[in-house]
Amino acid sequence: MARDWEMAYEQNETPWDKGYASPPLLEFLQQNPILGRVLVPGCGTGHDVRALAAQGAQVLGLDVAPSAVRKALAFPCVRDERYEAGDFLNLDAGHCAAYDWVVEHTCLCALDPCERVAYARAVQQALKPGGYYLAVFYREVSDYTGDGPPHPITPAESHALFAPVFEPLEAFVPAQGYASRPVGSEEVCLWRKM
């Protein structure tokens, strides 16, 4: 069953919001600057958006929960970032082929698995030809019983979703993570749209 994201943000029931940018994303950025137009789906309160903007990208944070967007806007603007309430799985035409990068941190794993094909299609739609998709996937979720989110995704499952249209460039297990996510439970994957 899909989570009511708006209610979660309204009631401050957001244990996934740790108050700072994703450590795996920051680890990637130490070696690989991300520039150009960037879309962050499921941006929440915008910690990853601000980290990307701080290093020079033009970033749009998109979230289905208007309350998340309001909370993101309450933070001081770092550089070239903005936020918008909207459904990534049903992109407006203005977002199609508009971005050099789509960057996400466990957004796919927060969705019901039945929505994964729509998510992969949205990534493809959002990116310009030759654009990059950087994802931090949950590979292992402690005590996972089928209920989520988060819902883990295996390398074979993510390959099946993205390989028909994307070329895999890099994958690594980040050395840094939130304390609640043991090292080895996440994987950073970089793909290029063909």
C-alpha positions as CSV (number, residue, x, y, z in Angstrom):
1,M,0.0,0.0,0.0
2,A,1.3,3.4,-0.9
3,R,2.3,5.8,1.9
4,D,0.5,9.1,2.3
5,W,3.6,11.3,2.0
6,E,1.7,14.5,2.6
7,M,0.3,13.3,5.9
8,A,3.8,12.1,6.9
9,Y,5.3,15.6,6.4
10,E,2.3,17.3,8.0
11,Q,2.6,15.2,11.1
12,N,6.4,15.2,11.2
13,E,6.6,11.5,10.8
14,T,9.6,11.5,8.6
15,P,12.3,9.2,10.1
16,W,14.1,9.2,6.7
17,D,14.9,12.9,7.1
18,K,18.1,12.9,9.0
19,G,18.6,16.7,8.8
20,Y,21.5,16.6,6.3
21,A,22.4,15.5,2.8
22,S,22.8,11.8,1.9
23,P,26.3,10.7,2.9
24,P,26.6,8.4,-0.2
25,L,25.8,11.4,-2.4
26,L,28.4,13.6,-0.6
27,E,30.9,10.8,-1.1
28,F,30.2,10.7,-4.8
29,L,30.5,14.5,-5.1
30,Q,33.9,14.5,-3.5
31,Q,35.3,12.8,-6.7
32,N,32.6,13.7,-9.3
33,P,31.2,17.2,-9.5
34,I,27.6,17.4,-10.9
35,L,26.9,20.4,-12.9
36,G,24.1,21.5,-15.3
37,R,20.4,21.1,-14.8
38,V,19.6,18.6,-12.1
39,L,16.3,17.1,-11.0
40,V,16.0,15.5,-7.6
41,P,12.7,13.5,-7.4
42,G,11.3,12.8,-3.9
43,C,13.4,15.7,-2.6
44,G,11.7,15.9,0.8
45,T,13.0,18.9,2.7
46,G,15.8,19.5,0.2
47,H,19.1,18.5,1.9
48,D,20.4,16.8,-1.3
49,V,19.1,19.7,-3.4
50,R,21.1,22.2,-1.4
51,A,24.3,20.0,-1.5
52,L,24.1,19.8,-5.3
53,A,23.4,23.5,-5.6
54,A,26.3,24.4,-3.3
55,Q,28.7,22.9,-5.8
56,G,27.3,24.8,-8.8
57,A,24.4,22.9,-10.3
58,Q,21.0,24.3,-11.2
59,V,18.7,22.1,-9.1
60,L,15.0,21.5,-9.0
61,G,13.7,19.5,-6.1
62,L,10.4,17.8,-6.9
63,D,8.2,16.2,-4.3
64,V,4.6,14.8,-4.3
65,A,4.0,16.3,-0.8
66,P,3.4,20.0,-0.8
67,S,4.3,20.1,2.9
68,A,7.8,18.8,2.1
69,V,8.2,21.5,-0.4
70,R,7.1,24.2,2.1
71,K,9.6,22.8,4.6
72,A,12.4,22.8,1.9
73,L,11.6,26.5,1.1
74,A,12.0,27.4,4.8
75,F,15.8,26.7,4.6
76,P,18.0,29.5,3.4
77,C,18.7,29.4,-0.3
78,V,22.3,28.1,-1.0
79,R,22.6,29.0,-4.7
80,D,20.6,28.0,-7.7
81,E,17.9,25.8,-6.3
82,R,14.2,25.7,-6.5
83,Y,11.4,23.4,-5.4
84,E,8.1,22.3,-6.9
85,A,5.3,20.1,-5.7
86,G,4.5,17.5,-8.4
87,D,4.2,13.8,-9.2
88,F,7.5,12.5,-10.7
89,L,5.6,9.4,-12.0
90,N,3.4,11.7,-14.1
91,L,5.8,14.4,-15.3
92,D,4.5,17.6,-16.8
93,A,5.7,18.3,-20.4
94,G,8.1,21.0,-19.2
95,H,10.2,18.5,-17.3
96,C,10.6,16.2,-20.3
97,A,14.1,16.0,-21.8
98,A,15.0,19.0,-19.7
99,Y,17.7,17.7,-17.3
100,D,21.4,16.8,-17.6
101,W,21.1,14.7,-14.4
102,V,18.5,13.0,-12.3
103,V,19.8,12.4,-8.8
104,E,18.0,10.3,-6.2
105,H,18.6,8.8,-2.8
106,T,16.4,5.8,-2.2
107,C,13.4,7.5,-3.9
108,L,12.8,4.4,-6.0
109,C,13.0,2.2,-2.9
110,A,10.4,4.4,-1.2
111,L,7.8,3.6,-3.9
112,D,5.6,0.5,-4.0
113,P,7.4,-2.0,-6.2
114,C,4.4,-1.9,-8.7
115,E,5.4,1.7,-9.4
116,R,9.0,0.9,-10.5
117,V,8.4,0.7,-14.2
118,A,6.6,4.1,-14.1
119,Y,9.6,5.5,-12.2
120,A,12.2,4.2,-14.7
121,R,10.1,5.7,-17.5
122,A,10.0,9.1,-15.7
123,V,13.8,9.1,-15.3
124,Q,14.1,8.4,-19.0
125,Q,11.6,11.1,-19.9
126,A,13.2,13.8,-17.7
127,L,16.7,13.3,-19.0
128,K,18.2,14.9,-22.2
129,P,19.9,12.4,-24.5
130,G,23.2,11.5,-22.9
131,G,22.0,12.6,-19.5
132,Y,23.0,10.9,-16.3
133,Y,21.0,9.1,-13.6
134,L,22.7,8.8,-10.2
135,A,20.9,6.7,-7.7
136,V,21.5,5.4,-4.2
137,F,19.6,2.1,-4.1
138,Y,18.7,0.2,-1.0
139,R,20.1,-3.3,-1.6
140,E,19.3,-4.7,1.8
141,V,16.7,-3.7,4.4
142,S,17.0,-5.2,7.8
143,D,14.1,-7.5,8.8
144,Y,12.3,-6.8,5.5
145,T,9.1,-8.8,5.3
146,G,7.6,-7.3,2.2
147,D,6.2,-4.3,4.0
148,G,7.7,-1.0,3.3
149,P,8.9,1.5,2.5
150,P,11.7,1.1,2.0
151,H,11.6,-1.8,-0.4
152,P,15.0,-3.2,-1.4
153,I,15.9,-3.6,-5.0
154,T,18.5,-6.2,-6.2
155,P,21.1,-5.4,-8.8
156,A,19.3,-7.7,-11.3
157,E,16.0,-5.8,-10.7
158,S,17.6,-2.4,-11.2
159,H,19.5,-3.6,-14.3
160,A,16.2,-4.9,-15.8
161,L,14.5,-1.6,-15.2
162,F,17.2,0.7,-16.6
163,A,19.5,-1.3,-18.9
164,P,17.3,-1.2,-22.0
165,V,17.7,2.6,-22.2
166,F,20.7,3.3,-19.9
167,E,24.4,2.4,-20.0
168,P,25.8,1.5,-16.6
169,L,29.0,3.5,-15.9
170,E,29.8,2.9,-12.2
171,A,28.6,1.2,-9.1
172,F,30.1,1.1,-5.6
173,V,29.1,0.4,-2.0
174,P,29.6,3.8,-0.3
175,A,31.8,3.9,2.8
176,Q,29.6,6.6,4.3
177,G,25.9,6.3,5.3
178,Y,23.4,7.3,7.8
179,A,23.9,5.5,11.1
180,S,20.6,3.6,10.6
181,R,21.8,2.2,7.3
182,P,24.6,-0.2,7.8
183,V,27.5,-0.1,5.4
184,G,26.7,-2.5,2.6
185,S,23.0,-1.9,2.6
186,E,23.1,0.8,-0.1
187,E,24.8,1.0,-3.5
188,V,25.6,4.1,-5.6
189,C,24.9,3.5,-9.3
190,L,25.7,5.9,-12.2
191,W,24.0,5.4,-15.5
192,R,24.0,7.3,-18.8
193,K,20.9,7.6,-21.0
194,M,21.7,6.2,-24.5
